[in-house]
């Protein structure tokens, strides 16, 4: 295919918790002509997410927290049910998600299983999200979870039957894409049926 992009110029529009860049570039079309394009790209770093599941009880753990962007786009309460997740913050994905599990849910797991990685919203975000699953049991509970006070996190920890969680996709109670992906992965791969 050859090089289809040249003359890339990045202009930072805003830098705070994340960075908003304006990217100008020349793009080679299928007809071999070059066109100038301009896009905005939001860089907040990469992250990791995990579906915590208990095979014996056939339960999963989800979190519920306020997400202002959903509030601005039709979610009247602003609260979202989702899988445990966090930003890598210069950690390896496995180390990140093990840390986040304890901070958010209060469970201390020793290992996680990597499933895949994917771009979250490639039209506007640079973020790659690393997806995991991990088994938990009651003896792994070391604190109440809920997130870090220093990060002003206010996370509710919810344990629910797996089938109930899957049904919440259909009812519209779960609208978070990473959570839908992980619940459907568990359903397709029958993780509760494997011994």
C-alpha positions in Angstrom: 0.0 0.0 0.0 2.9 2.3 0.5 3.0 5.4 2.6 -0.5 7.0 2.7 0.2 9.7 5.3 2.7 12.6 5.2 3.2 16.1 6.5 1.9 15.3 9.9 1.7 18.3 12.2 0.5 18.0 15.8 -0.8 21.1 17.6 -1.7 20.7 21.3 -5.1 22.4 22.0 -5.3 21.5 25.7 -3.2 19.7 28.2 -4.6 18.7 31.6 -5.6 15.3 33.0 -5.5 14.3 29.3 -4.2 15.9 26.1 -6.3 17.1 23.2 -4.3 17.4 20.0 -5.3 18.8 16.6 -3.6 16.7 13.9 -3.1 18.0 10.4 -1.9 15.6 7.7 -1.9 14.8 4.0 -3.7 11.5 3.1 -3.3 9.6 -0.2 -6.7 8.5 -1.5 -7.4 5.3 -3.5 -7.3 7.4 -6.7 -3.7 8.4 -5.8 -4.6 12.0 -5.1 -3.5 13.7 -1.9 -6.0 15.5 0.3 -5.3 17.6 3.4 -7.2 16.5 6.5 -7.5 17.7 10.1 -8.7 15.7 13.1 -8.8 16.1 16.8 -7.3 13.2 18.9 -7.7 12.8 22.7 -4.8 11.2 24.5 -5.4 10.0 28.1 -3.1 7.0 28.1 -3.9 3.3 27.9 -5.8 1.3 30.4 -6.9 -2.2 31.6 -10.1 -3.8 32.6 -11.1 -7.1 34.1 -14.2 -9.3 34.7 -14.0 -10.8 38.2 -15.9 -14.0 38.4 -16.6 -16.8 40.9 -17.2 -20.2 39.3 -18.6 -21.8 42.4 -21.2 -19.1 43.0 -21.6 -18.3 39.3 -21.3 -14.6 40.3 -19.4 -11.6 38.8 -18.3 -8.3 40.4 -19.1 -5.0 38.7 -18.6 -1.5 39.9 -20.9 1.5 39.8 -19.6 5.0 39.6 -20.5 8.5 38.3 -19.2 9.2 34.7 -19.7 12.8 33.7 -19.5 12.2 30.0 -22.5 9.8 30.1 -24.4 12.4 32.2 -23.7 15.0 29.4 -25.0 12.5 26.8 -28.4 11.2 28.0 -27.6 9.2 31.2 -29.8 11.2 33.6 -28.1 9.8 36.8 -24.6 9.7 35.3 -23.9 6.4 37.1 -22.6 3.5 35.0 -22.3 -0.2 35.8 -19.0 -1.5 34.6 -16.1 -3.9 35.0 -13.2 -2.8 37.2 -10.8 -0.7 35.2 -8.0 1.8 35.4 -5.3 3.7 33.6 -1.9 2.0 33.3 0.0 4.9 34.9 3.4 3.6 33.5 2.7 0.0 34.8 2.4 -3.1 32.8 -1.2 -4.0 32.1 -1.2 -7.0 34.5 0.3 -5.0 37.4 -2.2 -2.2 36.7 -5.3 -4.3 36.8 -4.2 -6.3 39.9 -3.7 -2.9 41.6 -7.1 -1.6 40.4 -8.9 -4.8 41.5 -7.8 -4.2 45.1 -8.4 -0.5 45.1 -11.8 -0.6 43.5 -13.3 -3.9 44.7 -11.3 -4.8 47.8 -10.2 -8.2 46.5 -6.5 -9.2 46.3 -5.9 -11.5 43.3 -2.5 -13.0 42.5 -3.1 -13.6 38.8 -5.2 -12.5 35.9 -5.7 -14.0 32.4 -5.1 -11.6 29.4 -7.7 -12.0 26.7 -6.9 -9.3 24.1 -6.3 -5.6 23.7 -8.4 -3.2 21.6 -8.8 0.5 20.7 -11.6 2.0 22.8 -12.9 4.5 20.2 -10.3 4.8 17.3 -12.0 7.8 15.7 -11.1 10.1 18.5 -9.1 8.4 21.3 -5.6 7.1 21.2 -6.4 4.7 24.1 -5.7 1.0 24.0 -7.6 -1.1 26.6 -6.2 -4.4 27.8 -8.9 -6.9 28.7 -8.6 -9.6 31.4 -10.6 -12.1 33.4 -9.8 -13.2 36.9 -11.3 -15.6 39.4 -12.1 -14.4 42.9 -13.2 -16.1 46.1 -14.4 -14.8 49.5 -11.0 -15.4 51.1 -9.4 -12.9 48.7 -11.4 -10.0 50.2 -8.9 -7.7 52.1 -10.9 -4.5 52.3 -14.2 -2.8 51.3 -12.8 -1.3 48.0 -14.6 1.7 46.7 -11.5 3.4 45.2 -9.0 5.8 46.5 -9.9 8.9 48.5 -6.9 10.7 47.1 -8.4 10.3 43.6 -11.9 11.3 44.8 -13.3 7.9 43.7 -16.7 6.9 45.0 -17.2 3.4 43.7 -20.0 1.0 44.7 -19.0 -2.7 44.5 -21.8 -5.0 43.2 -21.7 -8.8 43.2 -24.4 -10.3 41.1 -25.3 -13.6 39.3 -23.6 -13.8 35.9 -26.8 -14.5 34.0 -28.4 -11.5 35.7 -25.5 -9.3 34.5 -25.7 -10.6 30.9 -29.5 -9.9 30.9 -28.7 -6.3 32.0 -27.2 -5.8 28.5 -30.5 -6.5 26.9 -32.5 -4.4 29.4 -30.1 -1.4 28.8 -28.9 -1.3 32.4 -25.4 -2.0 31.2 -24.3 0.3 28.4 -20.5 0.3 28.9 -18.7 -1.3 26.0 -15.8 -2.8 27.9 -18.3 -4.5 30.3 -20.4 -5.8 27.4 -17.3 -7.2 25.7 -16.2 -9.0 28.8 -19.6 -10.4 29.7 -20.2 -11.6 26.2 -16.7 -13.2 26.1 -17.6 -15.1 29.3 -20.9 -16.1 27.8 -19.4 -17.2 24.4 -16.5 -19.1 26.0 -18.7 -20.7 28.7 -16.3 -19.8 31.5 -18.8 -21.0 34.1 -19.1 -24.4 32.4 -15.4 -25.2 32.3 -13.8 -26.9 35.3 
